Amino acid sequence: MGKKPFIPRDKPKSWVIFMLAGLAGLFSGLCAFLAAAYHWPVAKTVFIACFFACWGVAFFAGIVCAAGMLTGHYRGIGEKPWRDQVW
């Protein structure tokens, strides 16, 4: 029985990056919260920087994904390897 990959092969690259960056941003925010609760200022600063970097990437990928959806670029998208998938 084959396993399904974690990263879907039937979605555009921009959608995948949007989702992964958003999830990584949420994780970074949680880590920053915990670092602040335990009074670790250096770790808190690093996690806050990661949080904003992840959400910046997610914002840009979301704009690209939305533009592709609105223009119909993703119509009829099929399952392909990552390197062959559309942006």
Biotite code that builds the C-alpha atoms (Angstrom):
import biotite.structure as struc

atoms = struc.array([
    struc.Atom([0.000, 0.000, 0.000], chain_id="A", res_id=1, res_name="MET", atom_name="CA", element="C"),
    struc.Atom([1.531, 3.310, -1.106], chain_id="A", res_id=2, res_name="GLY", atom_name="CA", element="C"),
    struc.Atom([1.895, 6.224, 1.254], chain_id="A", res_id=3, res_name="LYS", atom_name="CA", element="C"),
    struc.Atom([0.623, 9.645, 0.290], chain_id="A", res_id=4, res_name="LYS", atom_name="CA", element="C"),
    struc.Atom([3.361, 12.300, 0.216], chain_id="A", res_id=5, res_name="PRO", atom_name="CA", element="C"),
    struc.Atom([3.230, 15.109, 2.770], chain_id="A", res_id=6, res_name="PHE", atom_name="CA", element="C"),
    struc.Atom([3.495, 17.719, 0.024], chain_id="A", res_id=7, res_name="ILE", atom_name="CA", element="C"),
    struc.Atom([0.598, 17.331, -2.419], chain_id="A", res_id=8, res_name="PRO", atom_name="CA", element="C"),
    struc.Atom([1.575, 16.752, -6.037], chain_id="A", res_id=9, res_name="ARG", atom_name="CA", element="C"),
    struc.Atom([-1.667, 18.115, -7.491], chain_id="A", res_id=10, res_name="ASP", atom_name="CA", element="C"),
    struc.Atom([-1.334, 21.693, -6.181], chain_id="A", res_id=11, res_name="LYS", atom_name="CA", element="C"),
    struc.Atom([0.694, 24.593, -7.610], chain_id="A", res_id=12, res_name="PRO", atom_name="CA", element="C"),
    struc.Atom([4.064, 25.410, -6.061], chain_id="A", res_id=13, res_name="LYS", atom_name="CA", element="C"),
    struc.Atom([2.830, 28.772, -4.790], chain_id="A", res_id=14, res_name="SER", atom_name="CA", element="C"),
    struc.Atom([0.000, 27.099, -2.862], chain_id="A", res_id=15, res_name="TRP", atom_name="CA", element="C"),
    struc.Atom([2.373, 24.557, -1.291], chain_id="A", res_id=16, res_name="VAL", atom_name="CA", element="C"),
    struc.Atom([4.856, 27.278, -0.277], chain_id="A", res_id=17, res_name="ILE", atom_name="CA", element="C"),
    struc.Atom([2.014, 29.420, 1.097], chain_id="A", res_id=18, res_name="PHE", atom_name="CA", element="C"),
    struc.Atom([0.769, 26.580, 3.295], chain_id="A", res_id=19, res_name="MET", atom_name="CA", element="C"),
    struc.Atom([4.194, 25.420, 4.499], chain_id="A", res_id=20, res_name="LEU", atom_name="CA", element="C"),
    struc.Atom([5.386, 28.968, 5.241], chain_id="A", res_id=21, res_name="ALA", atom_name="CA", element="C"),
    struc.Atom([2.159, 29.688, 7.128], chain_id="A", res_id=22, res_name="GLY", atom_name="CA", element="C"),
    struc.Atom([2.533, 26.546, 9.227], chain_id="A", res_id=23, res_name="LEU", atom_name="CA", element="C"),
    struc.Atom([6.199, 27.306, 9.906], chain_id="A", res_id=24, res_name="ALA", atom_name="CA", element="C"),
    struc.Atom([5.177, 30.840, 10.915], chain_id="A", res_id=25, res_name="GLY", atom_name="CA", element="C"),
    struc.Atom([2.632, 29.497, 13.375], chain_id="A", res_id=26, res_name="LEU", atom_name="CA", element="C"),
    struc.Atom([5.236, 27.167, 14.856], chain_id="A", res_id=27, res_name="PHE", atom_name="CA", element="C"),
    struc.Atom([7.756, 30.035, 15.113], chain_id="A", res_id=28, res_name="SER", atom_name="CA", element="C"),
    struc.Atom([5.158, 32.187, 16.852], chain_id="A", res_id=29, res_name="GLY", atom_name="CA", element="C"),
    struc.Atom([4.446, 29.441, 19.354], chain_id="A", res_id=30, res_name="LEU", atom_name="CA", element="C"),
    struc.Atom([8.173, 29.020, 20.010], chain_id="A", res_id=31, res_name="CYS", atom_name="CA", element="C"),
    struc.Atom([8.547, 32.797, 20.460], chain_id="A", res_id=32, res_name="ALA", atom_name="CA", element="C"),
    struc.Atom([5.683, 32.767, 22.946], chain_id="A", res_id=33, res_name="PHE", atom_name="CA", element="C"),
    struc.Atom([7.290, 29.931, 24.899], chain_id="A", res_id=34, res_name="LEU", atom_name="CA", element="C"),
    struc.Atom([10.708, 31.634, 24.795], chain_id="A", res_id=35, res_name="ALA", atom_name="CA", element="C"),
    struc.Atom([9.110, 34.803, 26.196], chain_id="A", res_id=36, res_name="ALA", atom_name="CA", element="C"),
    struc.Atom([7.359, 32.801, 28.906], chain_id="A", res_id=37, res_name="ALA", atom_name="CA", element="C"),
    struc.Atom([10.657, 31.213, 29.965], chain_id="A", res_id=38, res_name="TYR", atom_name="CA", element="C"),
    struc.Atom([12.523, 34.556, 29.770], chain_id="A", res_id=39, res_name="HIS", atom_name="CA", element="C"),
    struc.Atom([14.908, 33.579, 26.950], chain_id="A", res_id=40, res_name="TRP", atom_name="CA", element="C"),
    struc.Atom([15.378, 36.932, 25.171], chain_id="A", res_id=41, res_name="PRO", atom_name="CA", element="C"),
    struc.Atom([17.827, 35.747, 22.483], chain_id="A", res_id=42, res_name="VAL", atom_name="CA", element="C"),
    struc.Atom([15.660, 32.779, 21.506], chain_id="A", res_id=43, res_name="ALA", atom_name="CA", element="C"),
    struc.Atom([12.579, 35.002, 21.541], chain_id="A", res_id=44, res_name="LYS", atom_name="CA", element="C"),
    struc.Atom([14.249, 37.456, 19.154], chain_id="A", res_id=45, res_name="THR", atom_name="CA", element="C"),
    struc.Atom([15.308, 34.656, 16.794], chain_id="A", res_id=46, res_name="VAL", atom_name="CA", element="C"),
    struc.Atom([11.830, 33.112, 16.766], chain_id="A", res_id=47, res_name="PHE", atom_name="CA", element="C"),
    struc.Atom([10.161, 36.471, 16.196], chain_id="A", res_id=48, res_name="ILE", atom_name="CA", element="C"),
    struc.Atom([12.473, 37.082, 13.232], chain_id="A", res_id=49, res_name="ALA", atom_name="CA", element="C"),
    struc.Atom([11.610, 33.623, 11.874], chain_id="A", res_id=50, res_name="CYS", atom_name="CA", element="C"),
    struc.Atom([7.917, 34.349, 12.406], chain_id="A", res_id=51, res_name="PHE", atom_name="CA", element="C"),
    struc.Atom([8.043, 37.519, 10.316], chain_id="A", res_id=52, res_name="PHE", atom_name="CA", element="C"),
    struc.Atom([10.219, 35.902, 7.644], chain_id="A", res_id=53, res_name="ALA", atom_name="CA", element="C"),
    struc.Atom([7.826, 32.964, 7.295], chain_id="A", res_id=54, res_name="CYS", atom_name="CA", element="C"),
    struc.Atom([4.777, 35.184, 7.120], chain_id="A", res_id=55, res_name="TRP", atom_name="CA", element="C"),
    struc.Atom([6.505, 37.419, 4.565], chain_id="A", res_id=56, res_name="GLY", atom_name="CA", element="C"),
    struc.Atom([7.151, 34.406, 2.354], chain_id="A", res_id=57, res_name="VAL", atom_name="CA", element="C"),
    struc.Atom([3.575, 33.191, 2.914], chain_id="A", res_id=58, res_name="ALA", atom_name="CA", element="C"),
    struc.Atom([2.209, 36.615, 1.962], chain_id="A", res_id=59, res_name="PHE", atom_name="CA", element="C"),
    struc.Atom([4.175, 36.716, -1.294], chain_id="A", res_id=60, res_name="PHE", atom_name="CA", element="C"),
    struc.Atom([3.297, 33.108, -2.196], chain_id="A", res_id=61, res_name="ALA", atom_name="CA", element="C"),
    struc.Atom([-0.353, 33.809, -1.387], chain_id="A", res_id=62, res_name="GLY", atom_name="CA", element="C"),
    struc.Atom([-0.382, 36.779, -3.751], chain_id="A", res_id=63, res_name="ILE", atom_name="CA", element="C"),
    struc.Atom([1.165, 34.644, -6.515], chain_id="A", res_id=64, res_name="VAL", atom_name="CA", element="C"),
    struc.Atom([-1.313, 31.838, -5.837], chain_id="A", res_id=65, res_name="CYS", atom_name="CA", element="C"),
    struc.Atom([-4.313, 34.176, -5.811], chain_id="A", res_id=66, res_name="ALA", atom_name="CA", element="C"),
    struc.Atom([-3.196, 35.797, -9.061], chain_id="A", res_id=67, res_name="ALA", atom_name="CA", element="C"),
    struc.Atom([-2.824, 32.384, -10.679], chain_id="A", res_id=68, res_name="GLY", atom_name="CA", element="C"),
    struc.Atom([-6.278, 31.321, -9.519], chain_id="A", res_id=69, res_name="MET", atom_name="CA", element="C"),
    struc.Atom([-7.941, 34.533, -10.665], chain_id="A", res_id=70, res_name="LEU", atom_name="CA", element="C"),
    struc.Atom([-6.353, 34.343, -14.113], chain_id="A", res_id=71, res_name="THR", atom_name="CA", element="C"),
    struc.Atom([-7.239, 30.662, -14.553], chain_id="A", res_id=72, res_name="GLY", atom_name="CA", element="C"),
    struc.Atom([-3.612, 29.580, -14.713], chain_id="A", res_id=73, res_name="HIS", atom_name="CA", element="C"),
    struc.Atom([-4.313, 26.609, -12.429], chain_id="A", res_id=74, res_name="TYR", atom_name="CA", element="C"),
    struc.Atom([-7.340, 25.320, -14.312], chain_id="A", res_id=75, res_name="ARG", atom_name="CA", element="C"),
    struc.Atom([-7.018, 21.627, -15.052], chain_id="A", res_id=76, res_name="GLY", atom_name="CA", element="C"),
    struc.Atom([-3.897, 21.180, -12.935], chain_id="A", res_id=77, res_name="ILE", atom_name="CA", element="C"),
    struc.Atom([-2.894, 17.536, -12.547], chain_id="A", res_id=78, res_name="GLY", atom_name="CA", element="C"),
    struc.Atom([-0.572, 15.460, -10.432], chain_id="A", res_id=79, res_name="GLU", atom_name="CA", element="C"),
    struc.Atom([3.049, 16.098, -11.405], chain_id="A", res_id=80, res_name="LYS", atom_name="CA", element="C"),
    struc.Atom([6.477, 15.881, -9.776], chain_id="A", res_id=81, res_name="PRO", atom_name="CA", element="C"),
    struc.Atom([7.490, 19.039, -7.879], chain_id="A", res_id=82, res_name="TRP", atom_name="CA", element="C"),
    struc.Atom([10.014, 20.185, -10.497], chain_id="A", res_id=83, res_name="ARG", atom_name="CA", element="C"),
    struc.Atom([7.369, 20.025, -13.254], chain_id="A", res_id=84, res_name="ASP", atom_name="CA", element="C"),
    struc.Atom([4.515, 21.659, -11.331], chain_id="A", res_id=85, res_name="GLN", atom_name="CA", element="C"),
    struc.Atom([3.395, 25.193, -12.224], chain_id="A", res_id=86, res_name="VAL", atom_name="CA", element="C"),
    struc.Atom([3.942, 28.192, -9.967], chain_id="A", res_id=87, res_name="TRP", atom_name="CA", element="C"),
])
